[in-house]
Amino acid sequence: MKLYDFQVRSISGHDVSLRAYKGRVVLIVNVASRCGYTPQYQQLEALERRYGDAGLSVLGFPCNQFGGQEPGTEAQIEQFCRLKYDITFAMFAKIRVNGRGADPLYKWLKDQAPGLMGSRSIKWNFTKFLVHRDGKTVTRFGTRIKPRAIEAPIVKALAE
């Protein structure tokens, strides 16, 4: 399986085939609007603007599984992201990343790039998955790793 085999729902409610990102480097992040890590939106947007033309796409997936920190509707989330952080990268409908009902994309991501000591679960908001142009190679970065700290791996993936 590859990233391009998945279909997701946009934040505006439309089905989106991830085939649209074929050949791009993709940074997938489970996001939340009321989290201590929410300011990472600013750095995620900076990466999208800096490297988008070179082939990077940032994809945000709101998730309310951690401390109820994404309680709003998709419309509220979209408005928050646009007004507070001027987000231009792709945002998708709220999903579950762990447990029963976990989104198939996240099941695949966790299998491709387990966390510490082989853990498959997502520990908190703003876990990042870097998917290379081949759509198969996945690198995982924890919540505390700020987006600007993974700029070098992104640049390397873009050059491959």
C-alpha positions in Angstrom: 0.0 0.0 0.0 1.0 3.6 -0.6 -0.3 7.0 0.5 -2.0 7.4 -2.8 -4.3 4.5 -2.1 -6.3 6.4 0.5 -9.3 8.6 0.2 -10.1 11.2 2.9 -12.7 13.9 3.4 -11.8 17.6 3.1 -12.7 20.0 5.9 -15.4 21.3 3.6 -16.9 17.8 3.2 -15.6 16.6 -0.2 -13.9 13.3 -0.9 -10.3 13.7 -1.8 -8.1 11.0 -3.2 -4.5 11.3 -1.9 -3.5 10.3 -5.4 -3.6 14.1 -5.9 -0.3 14.2 -3.9 1.5 11.6 -6.0 5.2 12.6 -6.5 5.1 15.1 -3.6 6.6 15.0 -0.2 3.7 15.1 2.3 3.8 16.1 5.9 0.7 14.7 7.7 -0.2 16.1 11.1 -3.0 15.5 13.6 -3.9 19.0 14.7 -6.0 20.6 17.4 -7.1 24.2 18.0 -7.0 24.3 21.8 -3.8 22.5 22.5 -0.5 23.8 24.0 1.1 22.8 20.7 -1.4 24.7 18.6 1.2 27.5 17.8 2.9 24.8 15.7 0.3 25.8 13.0 2.5 28.8 12.3 5.6 26.7 11.6 3.6 24.2 9.5 2.3 27.0 7.4 5.8 28.5 7.0 7.0 25.1 5.7 4.2 24.9 3.3 4.9 28.4 2.0 8.7 27.9 1.8 8.7 24.5 0.2 5.3 24.1 -1.5 6.7 25.1 -4.9 9.5 22.6 -4.4 7.1 19.7 -3.9 6.0 19.8 -0.2 2.4 19.5 0.9 1.3 19.8 4.5 -2.0 18.0 5.4 -3.8 18.8 8.6 -6.2 16.3 10.2 -8.1 17.7 13.2 -8.5 15.2 16.0 -10.4 15.5 19.3 -9.1 12.4 21.0 -6.5 14.1 23.2 -8.0 16.1 26.1 -11.0 17.2 24.0 -8.8 19.9 22.4 -10.6 20.0 19.1 -14.2 20.3 20.0 -15.4 22.5 17.2 -17.1 21.7 13.9 -15.2 21.5 10.7 -16.5 25.0 9.8 -15.3 26.4 13.2 -11.9 24.7 12.8 -11.5 26.1 9.3 -12.4 29.6 10.4 -10.0 29.4 13.4 -7.1 28.2 11.2 -7.7 30.9 8.6 -8.2 33.8 10.9 -5.6 32.9 13.6 -2.9 31.4 11.5 -3.7 32.3 7.9 -3.5 28.6 7.0 -3.3 27.8 3.3 -2.3 24.1 3.5 -4.9 21.4 3.1 -7.2 20.7 6.0 -9.4 17.7 6.4 -12.4 16.5 8.3 -12.0 15.5 12.0 -10.8 12.0 12.4 -9.9 9.4 15.0 -6.2 8.4 15.0 -6.3 5.7 17.7 -8.6 2.9 18.8 -11.9 1.8 17.4 -12.8 3.9 14.4 -9.3 5.0 13.8 -9.0 6.4 10.2 -7.4 3.8 7.8 -4.8 6.4 6.8 -3.6 6.7 10.3 -3.6 2.9 10.8 -1.3 2.7 7.8 0.9 5.6 8.9 1.4 4.0 12.4 2.3 0.7 10.8 4.8 2.3 8.5 6.4 4.4 11.2 5.9 3.1 14.7 6.7 5.4 17.7 9.1 4.8 20.5 9.8 1.2 21.3 7.5 0.1 18.5 4.4 1.8 19.9 1.7 2.1 17.3 -0.5 4.6 19.1 -0.4 8.4 18.6 0.5 9.9 22.0 -0.9 13.5 21.5 -1.8 16.2 19.0 0.7 17.4 16.4 2.4 14.1 15.8 4.0 14.4 12.3 4.5 11.9 9.5 6.7 12.7 6.6 5.9 10.7 3.5 8.5 10.6 0.8 7.7 11.1 -2.9 7.5 7.3 -3.4 4.4 7.3 -1.2 5.8 4.4 0.9 8.7 5.7 3.0 7.4 7.3 6.2 9.2 9.0 9.0 7.5 9.8 12.3 8.2 12.9 14.5 6.7 13.3 18.0 4.5 16.1 19.3 7.3 18.0 20.9 9.4 18.2 17.8 8.6 21.5 16.3 8.0 21.7 12.5 11.1 23.9 12.0 13.2 21.2 13.6 12.3 18.8 10.8 13.2 21.1 8.0 16.4 19.2 7.2 14.6 15.9 6.7 12.1 17.7 4.5 14.8 19.3 2.4 16.5 15.9 2.0 13.2 14.2 1.0 12.6 16.9 -1.5 16.0 16.4 -3.1 15.5 12.6 -3.5 
